[in-house]
Amino acid sequence: MDGDLKPLTTADSAVEIGHGRGDISRPAARRPKTLRWLFIVGLLLALVLGGLYGFNRFREQAIAGYFAANKPPPAQIAAVTATTEAVPRFASGIGSVEAVHQVTITPEIGGRITAIHFTAGGAVKAGDPLVQINDAPERGDLANFEAQARMASIALQRATALRERQYASQETVDKDQMTLDQARAGMIKTQAIIAQKQIRAPFDGRLGIRQVELGQYVNPGAPVITLTDLKQLYVNFTLPSTMRGEIKVGQEVNVAADSFPGRSFKAKIATIEPQIRADTRTISIQATMPNPDEALLPGSFVNAAVVLPTQPDQVVLPETAVDYTLYGDSVYVVREEGQDGSGKPLLKAYRTPVKTGARWEGKVALLSGVKPGDRVVAAGQVKLQNGSAVIVTGNPPPQIPANPTLN
């Protein structure tokens, strides 16, 4: 074994040592290249990010400069001046119409209809005959009682003459007088029955739909036809009990019906119920209303507004000037702030909260927020913001259709 071992020479040692140094020096040679690449990538990334930041800053400044140099033109609006006037007041309620005179014509006694003297839907006067029921038996009875009355009258005259000459007793005279009275009573009763069988109109009015036919047998109380006086109507409505102190008999009431849009009827309070309904805490009111053209019909649904004393010196604006929102009511008040480049007044509109009151005929009363003489935007609020520049045009503000019950 010792023979196999060779002595290590100086050259062999140098080669092995050289190989070992070469292996150790390779990582040291790669490290400078990696650092160089990282530096280049970081520099490029910094340049890109810096360019993006600079571009965004430049764009923001350009946009701001554009809008600063290009202000939108003033908005065109219609404006009105707030004024003071007496504000009408109303107590409004809902109700219905009822005829002052309305009946269903019915016979008092039964019988067969022998004649019909009316036309369905026509107008009649008080006392006009409507229906004739067979009265032939009663007319026969009347003729019999008339004959008895004549005979009893002759007998009474004869007995009276004999009594004066003492040839007849007073008892005979009294019996003849009783016979005459009985005959006359029979006549009166029969005449009443005959009159009952001729049905007449109890008052002036308009007839409804006929409910009988010629030759039909009718029982007492059977409906024949309705009769309604449309010239005078009742308006029955309710108001909250809190309004009782301001409601009096004789006050005027404005009445409006859906069947006649835009038209107002006039009525006057005739009766105020002296009791308050416990379930609704309302009071019932009845007003009388003339209806000369017979426009409204009984049973119509109506809106009624009692005219109350006016409230003086209230700030009033067109209703279009008020912006109604869930967050409160407001208006745009126009103020003059110096002059523009051409020397004209510079006007700006500022949103101002207000408290509104009564509304009528397209107007609204303001309780706070606006003073008399303030210029207020009446049309064009949609395109405004607080502090927007405006130009007042000469166009009048739009008109809102008036509520007929408040006229």
Secondary structure, 3 states (H helix, E strand, C coil): CCCCCCCCCHHHHHHHHHHHHHHHHHHHHHHHHHHHHHHHHHHHHHHHHHHHHHHHHHHHHHHHHHHHHCCCCCEEEEEEECEEEEEEEEEEEEEEEEEEEEEEECCCCCEEEEEECCCCCCEECCCCEEEEECCHHHHHHHHHHHHHHHHHHHHHHHHHHHHHCCCCCHHHHHHHHHHHHHHHHHHHHHHHHHHHCEEECCCCEEECCCCCCCCCEECCCCCCEEEEEEEEEEEEEEEEHHHHHHCCCCCEEEEEECCCCCCCEEEEEEEEEEEECCCCCEEEEEEEEECCCCCCCCCCEEEEEEEEEEEEEEEEEEHHHCEEECCEEEEEEEEEEEECCCCCEEEEEEEEEEEEEEEECCEEEEEECCCCCCEEEEECHHHCCCCEEEEECCCCCCCCCCCHHHC
